[in-house]
Amino acid sequence: MMKQKLTILAVEKRTTMISRNSHVISKALRNFLGASVMTSFAGQLAVTTDAVIVSQKVGPDALSAINIVMPLTMLFSCASILIGLGASVLAARAIGDRDKERVNSIFTIALIMLTIAGIAASVITCMNCSAIVDTICDDARISPFALGYTRIITGGALFLIISSGINYFVSTDGNPGLVTRGVAAGAVANVVLDIILVGQMGIAGSAWATIINYTITLAVVSTHFFRR
């Protein structure tokens, strides 16, 4: 009889734990999903308003130049995804194992790789801006806009790559809401700076606004690592 009671208690305890864990996991998933959706929305809003402001203040040729250079900026994003997302998967497993030392090691190595990739991408593309623009654009009206934008945006490749890569780590470490706030702050700053700088500097102002956008996002998200 006693053995049967102990078995019943063990089953009830296990059922309660499963129910509680399911609730915790569902809540975490909702938080992560909601933050991810808001992050994507804020980022897309910045891109859309950027296009509207540039087309209105500079002209359709400037907007075409930004779209032509877009594959280059996407290449920078691919580097951050390759390193940041891949390392965050390894970090997630280490977090689940409660292995803080391995988590710190993964983050340190990934941050070094992101920095090296950012510096290398910035130096290589800056040194070959003219060749890159000549390859992707053969329109004499658009080329000057594309070259002016490329010369500045390639200089900020380091901030773009590190910012995007760290976002994956912070989300994996249980703080996707901070990533959303960082991206939203950068997006708002991008819109405000576009209004101010594009009117004064033309397409170069749009490039500077984009770089400052990623810098602000990086500054906000990095506060995660100064918390206990």
ZIURUR-V133194 format. One record per residue. N is the residue number from 0. RES is the residue in one letter. PHI is phi in whole degrees, 0 to 359 (none if undefined). Layout:
BEGIN
{{N	RES	PHI} {N	RES	PHI}}
END
This chain:
BEGIN
{{0	M	none} {1	M	298} {2	K	297} {3	Q	294} {4	K	296} {5	L	297} {6	T	295} {7	I	297} {8	L	297} {9	A	295} {10	V	295} {11	E	297} {12	K	296} {13	R	295} {14	T	298} {15	T	297} {16	M	295} {17	I	298} {18	S	297} {19	R	293} {20	N	296} {21	S	297} {22	H	295} {23	V	296} {24	I	296} {25	S	297} {26	K	294} {27	A	296} {28	L	295} {29	R	297} {30	N	298} {31	F	294} {32	L	295} {33	G	298} {34	A	295} {35	S	295} {36	V	296} {37	M	294} {38	T	297} {39	S	297} {40	F	296} {41	A	296} {42	G	296} {43	Q	292} {44	L	298} {45	A	297} {46	V	296} {47	T	295} {48	T	295} {49	D	301} {50	A	296} {51	V	297} {52	I	294} {53	V	296} {54	S	295} {55	Q	282} {56	K	270} {57	V	250} {58	G	133} {59	P	295} {60	D	295} {61	A	294} {62	L	295} {63	S	297} {64	A	297} {65	I	296} {66	N	294} {67	I	291} {68	V	280} {69	M	306} {70	P	302} {71	L	292} {72	T	292} {73	M	293} {74	L	296} {75	F	298} {76	S	296} {77	C	297} {78	A	296} {79	S	291} {80	I	293} {81	L	302} {82	I	274} {83	G	294} {84	L	290} {85	G	297} {86	A	290} {87	S	293} {88	V	294} {89	L	295} {90	A	294} {91	A	298} {92	R	294} {93	A	293} {94	I	296} {95	G	297} {96	D	276} {97	R	57} {98	D	258} {99	K	297} {100	E	297} {101	R	290} {102	V	301} {103	N	298} {104	S	296} {105	I	297} {106	F	296} {107	T	298} {108	I	296} {109	A	296} {110	L	295} {111	I	297} {112	M	294} {113	L	297} {114	T	295} {115	I	298} {116	A	297} {117	G	294} {118	I	295} {119	A	297} {120	A	297} {121	S	294} {122	V	294} {123	I	297} {124	T	288} {125	C	296} {126	M	287} {127	N	235} {128	C	302} {129	S	298} {130	A	294} {131	I	295} {132	V	295} {133	D	298} {134	T	285} {135	I	264} {136	C	217} {137	D	242} {138	D	266} {139	A	295} {140	R	283} {141	I	272} {142	S	306} {143	P	299} {144	F	295} {145	A	297} {146	L	293} {147	G	297} {148	Y	290} {149	T	295} {150	R	300} {151	I	272} {152	I	294} {153	T	291} {154	G	293} {155	G	261} {156	A	301} {157	L	300} {158	F	291} {159	L	296} {160	I	291} {161	I	293} {162	S	300} {163	S	294} {164	G	293} {165	I	292} {166	N	304} {167	Y	295} {168	F	295} {169	V	294} {170	S	296} {171	T	294} {172	D	278} {173	G	92} {174	N	226} {175	P	294} {176	G	297} {177	L	294} {178	V	298} {179	T	300} {180	R	296} {181	G	294} {182	V	294} {183	A	296} {184	A	298} {185	G	295} {186	A	294} {187	V	297} {188	A	298} {189	N	297} {190	V	295} {191	V	298} {192	L	291} {193	D	300} {194	I	299} {195	I	279} {196	L	278} {197	V	297} {198	G	294} {199	Q	265} {200	M	244} {201	G	75} {202	I	294} {203	A	297} {204	G	297} {205	S	294} {206	A	295} {207	W	296} {208	A	298} {209	T	294} {210	I	296} {211	I	295} {212	N	305} {213	Y	292} {214	T	294} {215	I	294} {216	T	301} {217	L	297} {218	A	296} {219	V	291} {220	V	293} {221	S	294} {222	T	297} {223	H	301} {224	F	277} {225	F	259} {226	R	261} {227	R	285}}
END
